[in-house]
Amino acid sequence: MTIPNSRILFALAALICSGLMSFSLLLQYMQGLEPCPLCISQRIVVLLLMLVTSLASLHNPKGKGFKIYGGLVILLGLAGIALASRQIWIQHLPPEDMPTCMPDLEYLATLLPFTQLITIMLTGTGNCSEVQWVFIGLSIPKWTLLLFSSFTAFGFFEVLKKPKS
């Protein structure tokens, strides 16, 4: 079996990111699931992954260019893994150890300095502890953890792949 070239693989990855964003917006606007700060942070990582993989596919670099894009995918995938893992951890905390719930980010953005808002987005709040949706026994952050792990593996595949001679 022949593995498709890097350009096709990066295009497929960009399409997967596009599907993920579409599904998250469907859950938000059609099902009424409001994203928590960690969910929004994970969406930003997915958007950045979509940008990098789209650029890699459109750019179609020669030589080691795909390795650079693969390295960026690894970094973004690891960031996504960290965010999803943090949310899974928060969801499994006993109620007395959970962070306090806060108002939505739009309201917080009007009150807090930017650095404090970023800290909240990366560490999560009590709002992140609620499991709002489950499919085949896995919550949204568990699914995103699997997907970010897959993107990280894909990035390593591209970085470690031997160039065609």
Disulfide bonds with the S-S distance in Angstrom:
none
